[in-house]
Amino acid sequence: MISILNELKYRYNLNEQQLAQKIGISRSQLYRIKKKGKISKKFIIGIKNAFPEVSIDKLIESLNQQEEYRKIS
């Protein structure tokens, strides 16, 4: 998930606050998503509305990778 968010920030030249606003969440929610990987329906809908080119499959794959990393750590 972090890689997708960082990619979007870089591609669209956004800071954390701007990215959160574009998705429709607070900056603190974005921080929690990046740290804990727990996302809500609002987040998924926000990502898809703001960045339609991001596929749901890519989001799910990113979440799965983050979960695997947490299990190992």
PyMOL commands that place a pseudoatom at each C-alpha (Angstrom):
pseudoatom trace, name=CA, resn=MET, resi=1, chain=A, elem=C, hetatm=0, pos=[0.000, 0.000, 0.000]
pseudoatom trace, name=CA, resn=ILE, resi=2, chain=A, elem=C, hetatm=0, pos=[2.795, 2.354, 0.877]
pseudoatom trace, name=CA, resn=SER, resi=3, chain=A, elem=C, hetatm=0, pos=[4.344, 1.941, -2.570]
pseudoatom trace, name=CA, resn=ILE, resi=4, chain=A, elem=C, hetatm=0, pos=[1.060, 2.820, -4.292]
pseudoatom trace, name=CA, resn=LEU, resi=5, chain=A, elem=C, hetatm=0, pos=[0.582, 5.909, -2.135]
pseudoatom trace, name=CA, resn=ASN, resi=6, chain=A, elem=C, hetatm=0, pos=[4.170, 7.027, -2.658]
pseudoatom trace, name=CA, resn=GLU, resi=7, chain=A, elem=C, hetatm=0, pos=[3.850, 6.442, -6.396]
pseudoatom trace, name=CA, resn=LEU, resi=8, chain=A, elem=C, hetatm=0, pos=[0.726, 8.610, -6.525]
pseudoatom trace, name=CA, resn=LYS, resi=9, chain=A, elem=C, hetatm=0, pos=[2.395, 11.346, -4.478]
pseudoatom trace, name=CA, resn=TYR, resi=10, chain=A, elem=C, hetatm=0, pos=[5.367, 11.371, -6.840]
pseudoatom trace, name=CA, resn=ARG, resi=11, chain=A, elem=C, hetatm=0, pos=[3.366, 11.108, -10.069]
pseudoatom trace, name=CA, resn=TYR, resi=12, chain=A, elem=C, hetatm=0, pos=[1.024, 13.965, -9.168]
pseudoatom trace, name=CA, resn=ASN, resi=13, chain=A, elem=C, hetatm=0, pos=[3.532, 15.993, -7.131]
pseudoatom trace, name=CA, resn=LEU, resi=14, chain=A, elem=C, hetatm=0, pos=[1.417, 15.864, -3.953]
pseudoatom trace, name=CA, resn=ASN, resi=15, chain=A, elem=C, hetatm=0, pos=[2.368, 16.143, -0.324]
pseudoatom trace, name=CA, resn=GLU, resi=16, chain=A, elem=C, hetatm=0, pos=[0.732, 13.988, 2.385]
pseudoatom trace, name=CA, resn=GLN, resi=17, chain=A, elem=C, hetatm=0, pos=[-1.992, 16.549, 3.107]
pseudoatom trace, name=CA, resn=GLN, resi=18, chain=A, elem=C, hetatm=0, pos=[-2.863, 17.003, -0.561]
pseudoatom trace, name=CA, resn=LEU, resi=19, chain=A, elem=C, hetatm=0, pos=[-2.971, 13.247, -1.164]
pseudoatom trace, name=CA, resn=ALA, resi=20, chain=A, elem=C, hetatm=0, pos=[-5.261, 12.718, 1.835]
pseudoatom trace, name=CA, resn=GLN, resi=21, chain=A, elem=C, hetatm=0, pos=[-7.579, 15.516, 0.689]
pseudoatom trace, name=CA, resn=LYS, resi=22, chain=A, elem=C, hetatm=0, pos=[-7.729, 14.135, -2.835]
pseudoatom trace, name=CA, resn=ILE, resi=23, chain=A, elem=C, hetatm=0, pos=[-8.681, 10.693, -1.453]
pseudoatom trace, name=CA, resn=GLY, resi=24, chain=A, elem=C, hetatm=0, pos=[-11.195, 12.250, 0.948]
pseudoatom trace, name=CA, resn=ILE, resi=25, chain=A, elem=C, hetatm=0, pos=[-9.580, 11.272, 4.239]
pseudoatom trace, name=CA, resn=SER, resi=26, chain=A, elem=C, hetatm=0, pos=[-7.625, 13.113, 6.918]
pseudoatom trace, name=CA, resn=ARG, resi=27, chain=A, elem=C, hetatm=0, pos=[-3.852, 13.193, 7.015]
pseudoatom trace, name=CA, resn=SER, resi=28, chain=A, elem=C, hetatm=0, pos=[-3.920, 11.227, 10.269]
pseudoatom trace, name=CA, resn=GLN, resi=29, chain=A, elem=C, hetatm=0, pos=[-6.037, 8.523, 8.593]
pseudoatom trace, name=CA, resn=LEU, resi=30, chain=A, elem=C, hetatm=0, pos=[-3.516, 8.359, 5.763]
pseudoatom trace, name=CA, resn=TYR, resi=31, chain=A, elem=C, hetatm=0, pos=[-0.723, 7.972, 8.319]
pseudoatom trace, name=CA, resn=ARG, resi=32, chain=A, elem=C, hetatm=0, pos=[-2.552, 5.087, 10.033]
pseudoatom trace, name=CA, resn=ILE, resi=33, chain=A, elem=C, hetatm=0, pos=[-3.159, 3.388, 6.697]
pseudoatom trace, name=CA, resn=LYS, resi=34, chain=A, elem=C, hetatm=0, pos=[0.519, 3.602, 5.855]
pseudoatom trace, name=CA, resn=LYS, resi=35, chain=A, elem=C, hetatm=0, pos=[1.591, 2.315, 9.276]
pseudoatom trace, name=CA, resn=LYS, resi=36, chain=A, elem=C, hetatm=0, pos=[-1.050, -0.322, 9.988]
pseudoatom trace, name=CA, resn=GLY, resi=37, chain=A, elem=C, hetatm=0, pos=[-2.368, -1.140, 6.529]
pseudoatom trace, name=CA, resn=LYS, resi=38, chain=A, elem=C, hetatm=0, pos=[-5.970, -1.136, 7.691]
pseudoatom trace, name=CA, resn=ILE, resi=39, chain=A, elem=C, hetatm=0, pos=[-8.144, 0.465, 5.079]
pseudoatom trace, name=CA, resn=SER, resi=40, chain=A, elem=C, hetatm=0, pos=[-11.808, 1.324, 4.933]
pseudoatom trace, name=CA, resn=LYS, resi=41, chain=A, elem=C, hetatm=0, pos=[-14.372, 1.313, 2.173]
pseudoatom trace, name=CA, resn=LYS, resi=42, chain=A, elem=C, hetatm=0, pos=[-14.122, 5.108, 2.187]
pseudoatom trace, name=CA, resn=PHE, resi=43, chain=A, elem=C, hetatm=0, pos=[-10.413, 4.844, 1.414]
pseudoatom trace, name=CA, resn=ILE, resi=44, chain=A, elem=C, hetatm=0, pos=[-10.919, 2.429, -1.487]
pseudoatom trace, name=CA, resn=ILE, resi=45, chain=A, elem=C, hetatm=0, pos=[-13.730, 4.540, -2.933]
pseudoatom trace, name=CA, resn=GLY, resi=46, chain=A, elem=C, hetatm=0, pos=[-11.622, 7.679, -2.473]
pseudoatom trace, name=CA, resn=ILE, resi=47, chain=A, elem=C, hetatm=0, pos=[-8.626, 6.159, -4.244]
pseudoatom trace, name=CA, resn=LYS, resi=48, chain=A, elem=C, hetatm=0, pos=[-10.773, 4.947, -7.134]
pseudoatom trace, name=CA, resn=ASN, resi=49, chain=A, elem=C, hetatm=0, pos=[-12.548, 8.301, -7.500]
pseudoatom trace, name=CA, resn=ALA, resi=50, chain=A, elem=C, hetatm=0, pos=[-9.366, 10.360, -7.279]
pseudoatom trace, name=CA, resn=PHE, resi=51, chain=A, elem=C, hetatm=0, pos=[-7.134, 7.975, -9.226]
pseudoatom trace, name=CA, resn=PRO, resi=52, chain=A, elem=C, hetatm=0, pos=[-9.240, 5.776, -11.524]
pseudoatom trace, name=CA, resn=GLU, resi=53, chain=A, elem=C, hetatm=0, pos=[-6.115, 4.311, -13.100]
pseudoatom trace, name=CA, resn=VAL, resi=54, chain=A, elem=C, hetatm=0, pos=[-5.273, 2.434, -9.871]
pseudoatom trace, name=CA, resn=SER, resi=55, chain=A, elem=C, hetatm=0, pos=[-6.778, -1.025, -10.156]
pseudoatom trace, name=CA, resn=ILE, resi=56, chain=A, elem=C, hetatm=0, pos=[-8.574, -2.758, -7.305]
pseudoatom trace, name=CA, resn=ASP, resi=57, chain=A, elem=C, hetatm=0, pos=[-6.366, -5.783, -7.982]
pseudoatom trace, name=CA, resn=LYS, resi=58, chain=A, elem=C, hetatm=0, pos=[-3.268, -3.658, -7.435]
pseudoatom trace, name=CA, resn=LEU, resi=59, chain=A, elem=C, hetatm=0, pos=[-4.675, -2.339, -4.140]
pseudoatom trace, name=CA, resn=ILE, resi=60, chain=A, elem=C, hetatm=0, pos=[-5.478, -5.838, -2.906]
pseudoatom trace, name=CA, resn=GLU, resi=61, chain=A, elem=C, hetatm=0, pos=[-2.095, -7.181, -3.973]
pseudoatom trace, name=CA, resn=SER, resi=62, chain=A, elem=C, hetatm=0, pos=[-0.366, -4.344, -2.156]
pseudoatom trace, name=CA, resn=LEU, resi=63, chain=A, elem=C, hetatm=0, pos=[-2.380, -5.028, 1.001]
pseudoatom trace, name=CA, resn=ASN, resi=64, chain=A, elem=C, hetatm=0, pos=[-1.545, -8.727, 0.853]
pseudoatom trace, name=CA, resn=GLN, resi=65, chain=A, elem=C, hetatm=0, pos=[2.159, -7.952, 0.525]
pseudoatom trace, name=CA, resn=GLN, resi=66, chain=A, elem=C, hetatm=0, pos=[1.968, -5.602, 3.497]
pseudoatom trace, name=CA, resn=GLU, resi=67, chain=A, elem=C, hetatm=0, pos=[0.230, -8.301, 5.572]
pseudoatom trace, name=CA, resn=GLU, resi=68, chain=A, elem=C, hetatm=0, pos=[2.905, -10.858, 4.664]
pseudoatom trace, name=CA, resn=TYR, resi=69, chain=A, elem=C, hetatm=0, pos=[5.640, -8.423, 5.625]
pseudoatom trace, name=CA, resn=ARG, resi=70, chain=A, elem=C, hetatm=0, pos=[4.014, -7.846, 9.025]
pseudoatom trace, name=CA, resn=LYS, resi=71, chain=A, elem=C, hetatm=0, pos=[3.830, -11.580, 9.690]
pseudoatom trace, name=CA, resn=ILE, resi=72, chain=A, elem=C, hetatm=0, pos=[7.540, -11.945, 8.986]
pseudoatom trace, name=CA, resn=SER, resi=73, chain=A, elem=C, hetatm=0, pos=[8.587, -8.919, 11.051]
for i in range(1, 73): cmd.bond("trace and resi %d" % i, "trace and resi %d" % (i + 1))
show_as sticks, trace
zoom trace
